[in-house]
Amino acid sequence: MKENPRREVERIMRYLDLSVSDEVINRIVELTSFKSMKENPMANYSCVPSPVFDHSVSPFMRKGESFS
């Protein structure tokens, strides 16, 4: 996914037997990038109240690096 996100989105689309325009695939790749998700309150839990998730202790999204 990290190496070639567009290819992986297209593989998922084929698996689900879905067909969308290149414009939609580009938008999916853009919105699911780590940078975009890190800034999105719906993905980074910044909209969750402090008593439930304290961001001062540790942010939900870190560097976006995988170690394998």
PDB file of N, CA, C and O in Angstrom:
ATOM      1  N   MET A   1       0.829  -1.192   0.000  1.00  0.00           N
ATOM      2  CA  MET A   1       0.000   0.000   0.000  1.00  0.00           C
ATOM      3  C   MET A   1       0.871   1.253   0.000  1.00  0.00           C
ATOM      4  O   MET A   1       0.584   2.216  -0.711  1.00  0.00           O
ATOM      5  N   LYS A   2       1.924   1.235   0.791  1.00  0.00           N
ATOM      6  CA  LYS A   2       2.790   2.403   0.883  1.00  0.00           C
ATOM      7  C   LYS A   2       3.607   2.575  -0.400  1.00  0.00           C
ATOM      8  O   LYS A   2       3.871   3.700  -0.826  1.00  0.00           O
ATOM      9  N   GLU A   3       3.999   1.481  -0.999  1.00  0.00           N
ATOM     10  CA  GLU A   3       4.834   1.512  -2.200  1.00  0.00           C
ATOM     11  C   GLU A   3       4.084   2.071  -3.411  1.00  0.00           C
ATOM     12  O   GLU A   3       4.626   2.887  -4.156  1.00  0.00           O
ATOM     13  N   ASN A   4       2.840   1.632  -3.605  1.00  0.00           N
ATOM     14  CA  ASN A   4       2.063   2.068  -4.761  1.00  0.00           C
ATOM     15  C   ASN A   4       0.577   2.085  -4.382  1.00  0.00           C
ATOM     16  O   ASN A   4      -0.154   1.144  -4.691  1.00  0.00           O
ATOM     17  N   PRO A   5       0.132   3.152  -3.714  1.00  0.00           N
ATOM     18  CA  PRO A   5      -1.249   3.190  -3.222  1.00  0.00           C
ATOM     19  C   PRO A   5      -2.304   3.099  -4.328  1.00  0.00           C
ATOM     20  O   PRO A   5      -3.351   2.480  -4.138  1.00  0.00           O
ATOM     21  N   ARG A   6      -2.033   3.704  -5.467  1.00  0.00           N
ATOM     22  CA  ARG A   6      -3.017   3.655  -6.559  1.00  0.00           C
ATOM     23  C   ARG A   6      -3.251   2.213  -7.014  1.00  0.00           C
ATOM     24  O   ARG A   6      -4.393   1.798  -7.211  1.00  0.00           O
ATOM     25  N   ARG A   7      -2.182   1.464  -7.177  1.00  0.00           N
ATOM     26  CA  ARG A   7      -2.302   0.064  -7.593  1.00  0.00           C
ATOM     27  C   ARG A   7      -3.149  -0.724  -6.594  1.00  0.00           C
ATOM     28  O   ARG A   7      -3.989  -1.533  -6.987  1.00  0.00           O
ATOM     29  N   GLU A   8      -2.927  -0.486  -5.318  1.00  0.00           N
ATOM     30  CA  GLU A   8      -3.661  -1.225  -4.290  1.00  0.00           C
ATOM     31  C   GLU A   8      -5.132  -0.835  -4.257  1.00  0.00           C
ATOM     32  O   GLU A   8      -5.997  -1.687  -4.050  1.00  0.00           O
ATOM     33  N   VAL A   9      -5.422   0.451  -4.459  1.00  0.00           N
ATOM     34  CA  VAL A   9      -6.825   0.879  -4.523  1.00  0.00           C
ATOM     35  C   VAL A   9      -7.503   0.204  -5.710  1.00  0.00           C
ATOM     36  O   VAL A   9      -8.638  -0.261  -5.606  1.00  0.00           O
ATOM     37  N   GLU A  10      -6.804   0.154  -6.829  1.00  0.00           N
ATOM     38  CA  GLU A  10      -7.366  -0.501  -8.019  1.00  0.00           C
ATOM     39  C   GLU A  10      -7.589  -1.991  -7.778  1.00  0.00           C
ATOM     40  O   GLU A  10      -8.581  -2.548  -8.249  1.00  0.00           O
ATOM     41  N   ARG A  11      -6.682  -2.644  -7.051  1.00  0.00           N
ATOM     42  CA  ARG A  11      -6.866  -4.070  -6.720  1.00  0.00           C
ATOM     43  C   ARG A  11      -8.101  -4.271  -5.849  1.00  0.00           C
ATOM     44  O   ARG A  11      -8.862  -5.215  -6.061  1.00  0.00           O
ATOM     45  N   ILE A  12      -8.302  -3.401  -4.883  1.00  0.00           N
ATOM     46  CA  ILE A  12      -9.485  -3.492  -4.024  1.00  0.00           C
ATOM     47  C   ILE A  12     -10.745  -3.282  -4.851  1.00  0.00           C
ATOM     48  O   ILE A  12     -11.746  -3.972  -4.659  1.00  0.00           O
ATOM     49  N   MET A  13     -10.689  -2.327  -5.770  1.00  0.00           N
ATOM     50  CA  MET A  13     -11.848  -2.057  -6.637  1.00  0.00           C
ATOM     51  C   MET A  13     -12.193  -3.290  -7.471  1.00  0.00           C
ATOM     52  O   MET A  13     -13.363  -3.649  -7.598  1.00  0.00           O
ATOM     53  N   ARG A  14     -11.170  -3.938  -8.041  1.00  0.00           N
ATOM     54  CA  ARG A  14     -11.425  -5.156  -8.832  1.00  0.00           C
ATOM     55  C   ARG A  14     -12.006  -6.256  -7.956  1.00  0.00           C
ATOM     56  O   ARG A  14     -12.938  -6.950  -8.361  1.00  0.00           O
ATOM     57  N   TYR A  15     -11.453  -6.418  -6.747  1.00  0.00           N
ATOM     58  CA  TYR A  15     -11.948  -7.445  -5.834  1.00  0.00           C
ATOM     59  C   TYR A  15     -13.424  -7.217  -5.496  1.00  0.00           C
ATOM     60  O   TYR A  15     -14.203  -8.167  -5.416  1.00  0.00           O
ATOM     61  N   LEU A  16     -13.793  -5.974  -5.303  1.00  0.00           N
ATOM     62  CA  LEU A  16     -15.179  -5.627  -4.977  1.00  0.00           C
ATOM     63  C   LEU A  16     -16.057  -5.505  -6.220  1.00  0.00           C
ATOM     64  O   LEU A  16     -17.250  -5.218  -6.122  1.00  0.00           O
ATOM     65  N   ASP A  17     -15.464  -5.720  -7.370  1.00  0.00           N
ATOM     66  CA  ASP A  17     -16.159  -5.629  -8.645  1.00  0.00           C
ATOM     67  C   ASP A  17     -16.812  -4.254  -8.822  1.00  0.00           C
ATOM     68  O   ASP A  17     -17.976  -4.142  -9.205  1.00  0.00           O
ATOM     69  N   LEU A  18     -16.027  -3.218  -8.534  1.00  0.00           N
ATOM     70  CA  LEU A  18     -16.495  -1.836  -8.661  1.00  0.00           C
ATOM     71  C   LEU A  18     -15.725  -1.150  -9.776  1.00  0.00           C
ATOM     72  O   LEU A  18     -14.593  -1.517 -10.091  1.00  0.00           O
ATOM     73  N   SER A  19     -16.351  -0.166 -10.357  1.00  0.00           N
ATOM     74  CA  SER A  19     -15.712   0.608 -11.415  1.00  0.00           C
ATOM     75  C   SER A  19     -16.007   2.088 -11.174  1.00  0.00           C
ATOM     76  O   SER A  19     -17.163   2.506 -11.111  1.00  0.00           O
ATOM     77  N   VAL A  20     -14.948   2.855 -11.042  1.00  0.00           N
ATOM     78  CA  VAL A  20     -15.091   4.301 -10.872  1.00  0.00           C
ATOM     79  C   VAL A  20     -14.087   4.998 -11.778  1.00  0.00           C
ATOM     80  O   VAL A  20     -13.173   4.361 -12.303  1.00  0.00           O
ATOM     81  N   SER A  21     -14.250   6.275 -11.957  1.00  0.00           N
ATOM     82  CA  SER A  21     -13.372   7.043 -12.836  1.00  0.00           C
ATOM     83  C   SER A  21     -11.979   7.206 -12.210  1.00  0.00           C
ATOM     84  O   SER A  21     -11.794   7.029 -11.006  1.00  0.00           O
ATOM     85  N   ASP A  22     -11.011   7.547 -13.062  1.00  0.00           N
ATOM     86  CA  ASP A  22      -9.657   7.824 -12.578  1.00  0.00           C
ATOM     87  C   ASP A  22      -9.653   8.976 -11.583  1.00  0.00           C
ATOM     88  O   ASP A  22      -8.863   8.992 -10.639  1.00  0.00           O
ATOM     89  N   GLU A  23     -10.541   9.937 -11.803  1.00  0.00           N
ATOM     90  CA  GLU A  23     -10.642  11.080 -10.900  1.00  0.00           C
ATOM     91  C   GLU A  23     -11.008  10.624  -9.479  1.00  0.00           C
ATOM     92  O   GLU A  23     -10.446  11.116  -8.500  1.00  0.00           O
ATOM     93  N   VAL A  24     -11.935   9.699  -9.380  1.00  0.00           N
ATOM     94  CA  VAL A  24     -12.349   9.182  -8.063  1.00  0.00           C
ATOM     95  C   VAL A  24     -11.211   8.393  -7.423  1.00  0.00           C
ATOM     96  O   VAL A  24     -10.962   8.527  -6.225  1.00  0.00           O
ATOM     97  N   ILE A  25     -10.528   7.582  -8.201  1.00  0.00           N
ATOM     98  CA  ILE A  25      -9.394   6.812  -7.668  1.00  0.00           C
ATOM     99  C   ILE A  25      -8.311   7.760  -7.173  1.00  0.00           C
ATOM    100  O   ILE A  25      -7.739   7.538  -6.106  1.00  0.00           O
ATOM    101  N   ASN A  26      -8.023   8.807  -7.928  1.00  0.00           N
ATOM    102  CA  ASN A  26      -7.024   9.793  -7.492  1.00  0.00           C
ATOM    103  C   ASN A  26      -7.433  10.444  -6.180  1.00  0.00           C
ATOM    104  O   ASN A  26      -6.595  10.671  -5.308  1.00  0.00           O
ATOM    105  N   ARG A  27      -8.710  10.742  -6.039  1.00  0.00           N
ATOM    106  CA  ARG A  27      -9.218  11.362  -4.806  1.00  0.00           C
ATOM    107  C   ARG A  27      -9.108  10.400  -3.621  1.00  0.00           C
ATOM    108  O   ARG A  27      -8.760  10.815  -2.515  1.00  0.00           O
ATOM    109  N   ILE A  28      -9.403   9.121  -3.848  1.00  0.00           N
ATOM    110  CA  ILE A  28      -9.267   8.115  -2.794  1.00  0.00           C
ATOM    111  C   ILE A  28      -7.820   8.031  -2.344  1.00  0.00           C
ATOM    112  O   ILE A  28      -7.539   8.014  -1.146  1.00  0.00           O
ATOM    113  N   VAL A  29      -6.896   7.978  -3.303  1.00  0.00           N
ATOM    114  CA  VAL A  29      -5.469   7.902  -2.974  1.00  0.00           C
ATOM    115  C   VAL A  29      -5.048   9.137  -2.180  1.00  0.00           C
ATOM    116  O   VAL A  29      -4.302   9.029  -1.206  1.00  0.00           O
ATOM    117  N   GLU A  30      -5.521  10.295  -2.594  1.00  0.00           N
ATOM    118  CA  GLU A  30      -5.180  11.547  -1.905  1.00  0.00           C
ATOM    119  C   GLU A  30      -5.724  11.548  -0.471  1.00  0.00           C
ATOM    120  O   GLU A  30      -4.994  11.859   0.471  1.00  0.00           O
ATOM    121  N   LEU A  31      -6.989  11.203  -0.310  1.00  0.00           N
ATOM    122  CA  LEU A  31      -7.626  11.270   1.010  1.00  0.00           C
ATOM    123  C   LEU A  31      -7.160  10.177   1.966  1.00  0.00           C
ATOM    124  O   LEU A  31      -7.303  10.317   3.180  1.00  0.00           O
ATOM    125  N   THR A  32      -6.609   9.100   1.439  1.00  0.00           N
ATOM    126  CA  THR A  32      -6.129   8.026   2.311  1.00  0.00           C
ATOM    127  C   THR A  32      -4.626   8.089   2.523  1.00  0.00           C
ATOM    128  O   THR A  32      -4.049   7.186   3.127  1.00  0.00           O
ATOM    129  N   SER A  33      -3.986   9.142   2.034  1.00  0.00           N
ATOM    130  CA  SER A  33      -2.552   9.308   2.298  1.00  0.00           C
ATOM    131  C   SER A  33      -2.371   9.610   3.786  1.00  0.00           C
ATOM    132  O   SER A  33      -3.266  10.155   4.432  1.00  0.00           O
ATOM    133  N   PHE A  34      -1.222   9.255   4.309  1.00  0.00           N
ATOM    134  CA  PHE A  34      -0.969   9.479   5.732  1.00  0.00           C
ATOM    135  C   PHE A  34      -1.069  10.961   6.073  1.00  0.00           C
ATOM    136  O   PHE A  34      -1.654  11.330   7.090  1.00  0.00           O
ATOM    137  N   LYS A  35      -0.498  11.805   5.223  1.00  0.00           N
ATOM    138  CA  LYS A  35      -0.514  13.248   5.488  1.00  0.00           C
ATOM    139  C   LYS A  35      -1.946  13.764   5.596  1.00  0.00           C
ATOM    140  O   LYS A  35      -2.274  14.524   6.508  1.00  0.00           O
ATOM    141  N   SER A  36      -2.782  13.351   4.671  1.00  0.00           N
ATOM    142  CA  SER A  36      -4.174  13.797   4.680  1.00  0.00           C
ATOM    143  C   SER A  36      -4.920  13.262   5.896  1.00  0.00           C
ATOM    144  O   SER A  36      -5.678  13.995   6.531  1.00  0.00           O
ATOM    145  N   MET A  37      -4.710  12.002   6.219  1.00  0.00           N
ATOM    146  CA  MET A  37      -5.415  11.412   7.363  1.00  0.00           C
ATOM    147  C   MET A  37      -4.932  12.005   8.685  1.00  0.00           C
ATOM    148  O   MET A  37      -5.711  12.153   9.627  1.00  0.00           O
ATOM    149  N   LYS A  38      -3.645  12.343   8.750  1.00  0.00           N
ATOM    150  CA  LYS A  38      -3.104  12.947   9.975  1.00  0.00           C
ATOM    151  C   LYS A  38      -3.750  14.296  10.260  1.00  0.00           C
ATOM    152  O   LYS A  38      -3.899  14.681  11.420  1.00  0.00           O
ATOM    153  N   GLU A  39      -4.137  15.020   9.201  1.00  0.00           N
ATOM    154  CA  GLU A  39      -4.755  16.336   9.362  1.00  0.00           C
ATOM    155  C   GLU A  39      -6.281  16.283   9.440  1.00  0.00           C
ATOM    156  O   GLU A  39      -6.915  17.303   9.710  1.00  0.00           O
ATOM    157  N   ASN A  40      -6.874  15.126   9.213  1.00  0.00           N
ATOM    158  CA  ASN A  40      -8.330  14.973   9.190  1.00  0.00           C
ATOM    159  C   ASN A  40      -8.854  14.629  10.592  1.00  0.00           C
ATOM    160  O   ASN A  40      -8.529  13.565  11.118  1.00  0.00           O
ATOM    161  N   PRO A  41      -9.658  15.508  11.207  1.00  0.00           N
ATOM    162  CA  PRO A  41     -10.180  15.241  12.550  1.00  0.00           C
ATOM    163  C   PRO A  41     -11.008  13.958  12.643  1.00  0.00           C
ATOM    164  O   PRO A  41     -11.099  13.356  13.713  1.00  0.00           O
ATOM    165  N   MET A  42     -11.609  13.540  11.535  1.00  0.00           N
ATOM    166  CA  MET A  42     -12.395  12.304  11.560  1.00  0.00           C
ATOM    167  C   MET A  42     -11.496  11.073  11.592  1.00  0.00           C
ATOM    168  O   MET A  42     -11.957   9.989  11.949  1.00  0.00           O
ATOM    169  N   ALA A  43     -10.232  11.214  11.229  1.00  0.00           N
ATOM    170  CA  ALA A  43      -9.310  10.080  11.209  1.00  0.00           C
ATOM    171  C   ALA A  43      -8.283  10.136  12.337  1.00  0.00           C
ATOM    172  O   ALA A  43      -7.756   9.096  12.732  1.00  0.00           O
ATOM    173  N   ASN A  44      -7.990  11.315  12.859  1.00  0.00           N
ATOM    174  CA  ASN A  44      -6.910  11.425  13.848  1.00  0.00           C
ATOM    175  C   ASN A  44      -7.394  11.540  15.292  1.00  0.00           C
ATOM    176  O   ASN A  44      -6.592  11.754  16.201  1.00  0.00           O
ATOM    177  N   TYR A  45      -8.675  11.402  15.502  1.00  0.00           N
ATOM    178  CA  TYR A  45      -9.287  11.411  16.840  1.00  0.00           C
ATOM    179  C   TYR A  45      -9.162  12.746  17.564  1.00  0.00           C
ATOM    180  O   TYR A  45      -9.378  12.800  18.775  1.00  0.00           O
ATOM    181  N   SER A  46      -8.818  13.829  16.859  1.00  0.00           N
ATOM    182  CA  SER A  46      -8.694  15.118  17.533  1.00  0.00           C
ATOM    183  C   SER A  46     -10.051  15.656  17.989  1.00  0.00           C
ATOM    184  O   SER A  46     -10.112  16.555  18.829  1.00  0.00           O
ATOM    185  N   CYS A  47     -11.131  15.112  17.440  1.00  0.00           N
ATOM    186  CA  CYS A  47     -12.461  15.565  17.854  1.00  0.00           C
ATOM    187  C   CYS A  47     -12.978  14.777  19.067  1.00  0.00           C
ATOM    188  O   CYS A  47     -14.054  15.076  19.586  1.00  0.00           O
ATOM    189  N   VAL A  48     -12.218  13.776  19.516  1.00  0.00           N
ATOM    190  CA  VAL A  48     -12.607  12.993  20.688  1.00  0.00           C
ATOM    191  C   VAL A  48     -12.240  13.799  21.937  1.00  0.00           C
ATOM    192  O   VAL A  48     -11.126  14.316  22.021  1.00  0.00           O
ATOM    193  N   PRO A  49     -13.151  13.915  22.908  1.00  0.00           N
ATOM    194  CA  PRO A  49     -12.872  14.718  24.107  1.00  0.00           C
ATOM    195  C   PRO A  49     -11.669  14.197  24.904  1.00  0.00           C
ATOM    196  O   PRO A  49     -11.394  12.997  24.920  1.00  0.00           O
ATOM    197  N   SER A  50     -10.971  15.106  25.554  1.00  0.00           N
ATOM    198  CA  SER A  50      -9.770  14.768  26.326  1.00  0.00           C
ATOM    199  C   SER A  50      -9.966  13.666  27.367  1.00  0.00           C
ATOM    200  O   SER A  50      -9.083  12.820  27.513  1.00  0.00           O
ATOM    201  N   PRO A  51     -11.093  13.637  28.104  1.00  0.00           N
ATOM    202  CA  PRO A  51     -11.255  12.551  29.080  1.00  0.00           C
ATOM    203  C   PRO A  51     -11.267  11.156  28.424  1.00  0.00           C
ATOM    204  O   PRO A  51     -10.926  10.162  29.064  1.00  0.00           O
ATOM    205  N   VAL A  52     -11.654  11.099  27.174  1.00  0.00           N
ATOM    206  CA  VAL A  52     -11.706   9.814  26.476  1.00  0.00           C
ATOM    207  C   VAL A  52     -10.357   9.495  25.833  1.00  0.00           C
ATOM    208  O   VAL A  52      -9.887   8.360  25.912  1.00  0.00           O
ATOM    209  N   PHE A  53      -9.739  10.477  25.206  1.00  0.00           N
ATOM    210  CA  PHE A  53      -8.454  10.273  24.533  1.00  0.00           C
ATOM    211  C   PHE A  53      -7.604  11.512  24.717  1.00  0.00           C
ATOM    212  O   PHE A  53      -7.875  12.545  24.105  1.00  0.00           O
ATOM    213  N   ASP A  54      -6.575  11.427  25.553  1.00  0.00           N
ATOM    214  CA  ASP A  54      -5.733  12.566  25.892  1.00  0.00           C
ATOM    215  C   ASP A  54      -4.595  12.708  24.876  1.00  0.00           C
ATOM    216  O   ASP A  54      -3.627  11.948  24.915  1.00  0.00           O
ATOM    217  N   HIS A  55      -4.712  13.682  23.968  1.00  0.00           N
ATOM    218  CA  HIS A  55      -3.702  13.894  22.939  1.00  0.00           C
ATOM    219  C   HIS A  55      -2.410  14.468  23.500  1.00  0.00           C
ATOM    220  O   HIS A  55      -1.376  14.403  22.835  1.00  0.00           O
ATOM    221  N   SER A  56      -2.438  15.028  24.707  1.00  0.00           N
ATOM    222  CA  SER A  56      -1.206  15.569  25.275  1.00  0.00           C
ATOM    223  C   SER A  56      -0.262  14.450  25.704  1.00  0.00           C
ATOM    224  O   SER A  56       0.946  14.663  25.801  1.00  0.00           O
ATOM    225  N   VAL A  57      -0.799  13.267  25.960  1.00  0.00           N
ATOM    226  CA  VAL A  57       0.029  12.126  26.334  1.00  0.00           C
ATOM    227  C   VAL A  57       0.679  11.525  25.094  1.00  0.00           C
ATOM    228  O   VAL A  57       1.886  11.282  25.064  1.00  0.00           O
ATOM    229  N   SER A  58      -0.130  11.292  24.084  1.00  0.00           N
ATOM    230  CA  SER A  58       0.379  10.716  22.843  1.00  0.00           C
ATOM    231  C   SER A  58      -0.629  10.967  21.730  1.00  0.00           C
ATOM    232  O   SER A  58      -1.812  10.671  21.897  1.00  0.00           O
ATOM    233  N   PRO A  59      -0.190  11.500  20.612  1.00  0.00           N
ATOM    234  CA  PRO A  59      -1.110  11.684  19.494  1.00  0.00           C
ATOM    235  C   PRO A  59      -1.480  10.329  18.888  1.00  0.00           C
ATOM    236  O   PRO A  59      -0.690   9.386  18.932  1.00  0.00           O
ATOM    237  N   PHE A  60      -2.659  10.242  18.336  1.00  0.00           N
ATOM    238  CA  PHE A  60      -3.104   8.987  17.736  1.00  0.00           C
ATOM    239  C   PHE A  60      -2.271   8.639  16.521  1.00  0.00           C
ATOM    240  O   PHE A  60      -1.878   7.485  16.349  1.00  0.00           O
ATOM    241  N   MET A  61      -1.994   9.627  15.669  1.00  0.00           N
ATOM    242  CA  MET A  61      -1.224   9.411  14.453  1.00  0.00           C
ATOM    243  C   MET A  61       0.213   9.832  14.740  1.00  0.00           C
ATOM    244  O   MET A  61       0.460  10.935  15.229  1.00  0.00           O
ATOM    245  N   ARG A  62       1.137   8.966  14.440  1.00  0.00           N
ATOM    246  CA  ARG A  62       2.547   9.296  14.686  1.00  0.00           C
ATOM    247  C   ARG A  62       3.229   9.659  13.388  1.00  0.00           C
ATOM    248  O   ARG A  62       2.756  10.561  12.698  1.00  0.00           O
ATOM    249  N   LYS A  63       4.325   9.001  13.015  1.00  0.00           N
ATOM    250  CA  LYS A  63       5.102   9.381  11.836  1.00  0.00           C
ATOM    251  C   LYS A  63       4.600   8.754  10.540  1.00  0.00           C
ATOM    252  O   LYS A  63       4.903   9.268   9.463  1.00  0.00           O
ATOM    253  N   GLY A  64       3.865   7.694  10.608  1.00  0.00           N
ATOM    254  CA  GLY A  64       3.401   7.036   9.397  1.00  0.00           C
ATOM    255  C   GLY A  64       4.436   6.153   8.752  1.00  0.00           C
ATOM    256  O   GLY A  64       4.409   5.939   7.540  1.00  0.00           O
ATOM    257  N   GLU A  65       5.358   5.634   9.556  1.00  0.00           N
ATOM    258  CA  GLU A  65       6.402   4.759   9.057  1.00  0.00           C
ATOM    259  C   GLU A  65       6.085   3.321   9.460  1.00  0.00           C
ATOM    260  O   GLU A  65       5.618   3.055  10.568  1.00  0.00           O
ATOM    261  N   SER A  66       6.350   2.408   8.539  1.00  0.00           N
ATOM    262  CA  SER A  66       6.178   1.006   8.875  1.00  0.00           C
ATOM    263  C   SER A  66       7.544   0.358   9.010  1.00  0.00           C
ATOM    264  O   SER A  66       8.485   0.697   8.293  1.00  0.00           O
ATOM    265  N   PHE A  67       7.632  -0.561   9.923  1.00  0.00           N
ATOM    266  CA  PHE A  67       8.883  -1.274  10.152  1.00  0.00           C
ATOM    267  C   PHE A  67       8.634  -2.738   9.871  1.00  0.00           C
ATOM    268  O   PHE A  67       7.831  -3.387  10.541  1.00  0.00           O
ATOM    269  N   SER A  68       9.326  -3.246   8.879  1.00  0.00           N
ATOM    270  CA  SER A  68       9.158  -4.665   8.577  1.00  0.00           C
ATOM    271  C   SER A  68      10.465  -5.312   8.232  1.00  0.00           C
ATOM    272  O   SER A  68      10.505  -6.510   7.950  1.00  0.00           O
TER     273      SER A  68
END
